[in-house]
Amino acid sequence: MHIQTLKDLQHSHDFAVIHEHGEKRTIQVLVLTAVTMVVEIIAGTAYGSMALLADGWHMGTHVAAFLITIFAYHYARKNAGSPDFAFGTGKVSVLGGFASAVALAVVALIMLAESLHRVWRPQHISFNEAIYVAALGLIVNIVSAFLLEGRHSHDHGDEHHHDDHNLKAAYMHVLADALTSLLAIIALVAGKFFGWNWLDPVIGMVGALVITRWAYSLLKETSSILLDGSIAGDYKEAIREKIEAADDNRIADIHIWKVGPADYAAIIAIVTHNPQQPAYYKNLLDDFHELTHLTVEINQCTSESCPIPAIRTASGLRREGGR
């Protein structure tokens, strides 16, 4: 009976950000890191090198993070059209980024604990072997960083590639590992040639603090989205002003939240003496491109139930008969 009307009102709820090239690059980085991890663990066990073993297991934490990234991509793509998700799978990549950020924080905590332990109980350092391990790790991570960063050349024209928290988390893991290797090389060279063995744990603590800051930044960014944090206050106020500038509209209630890395949904309840079709109010917000899913509730005023209407003046809003 209303088939055509229903079709006109229905739309996609797929707000997932899935970069196929980014996913392929992450798989390449995963394989590279996993192979390096296995080689270092086997060599460390065979030659009795704690430096090789430690770096090998450290890479294992990043392998786990890359597996989270790949799983998030796969799950989001597989369930993109599933009716089980009210607003699609747009937040799966955000959840993947959050989980990876937690893993990054754990890595930083382990680094900090190990560094503090070495401050109180200095250990013998085999400088040549340790420098070799750090250099190998740095090379692997530089290659990995270029692989992940190289996604931009393939995703040209995608204005939302920077909103992929899943890929951002994987990239941060690579940068964290590269920073760890670089700082280790600096400390080890200083220890070998100048006898500054104390610099090794100190630089380890510095690296842990830097990585903690990265992890905190990503946790803060992703947790806000997962908990339906609202859009910036000035943006919300601009929406209110746009609606209330037309006719005698008043916004009684407004909710705006992210349904994906780059998409916002909004529910707006409007009170007015002269109700229009929902499309009218949606057209008022055409310039607010972040709102990709908008629901408008329209309530008509009556003399008994409606509050005194507002009159817009040059200085703002005032109520008739009020102060």
Secondary structure as GFF3:
##gff-version 3
##sequence-region A 1 323
A	DSSP	alpha_helix	3	9	.	.	.	ID=ss1
A	DSSP	alpha_helix	20	47	.	.	.	ID=ss2
A	DSSP	alpha_helix	50	78	.	.	.	ID=ss3
A	DSSP	alpha_helix	92	120	.	.	.	ID=ss4
A	DSSP	alpha_helix	127	149	.	.	.	ID=ss5
A	DSSP	alpha_helix	151	154	.	.	.	ID=ss6
A	DSSP	three_ten_helix	161	163	.	.	.	ID=ss7
A	DSSP	alpha_helix	165	194	.	.	.	ID=ss8
A	DSSP	alpha_helix	199	226	.	.	.	ID=ss9
A	DSSP	alpha_helix	233	244	.	.	.	ID=ss10
A	DSSP	beta_strand	250	258	.	.	.	ID=ss11
A	DSSP	beta_strand	264	272	.	.	.	ID=ss12
A	DSSP	alpha_helix	278	284	.	.	.	ID=ss13
A	DSSP	beta_strand	291	300	.	.	.	ID=ss14
A	DSSP	beta_strand	310	313	.	.	.	ID=ss15
A	DSSP	beta_strand	316	319	.	.	.	ID=ss16
###
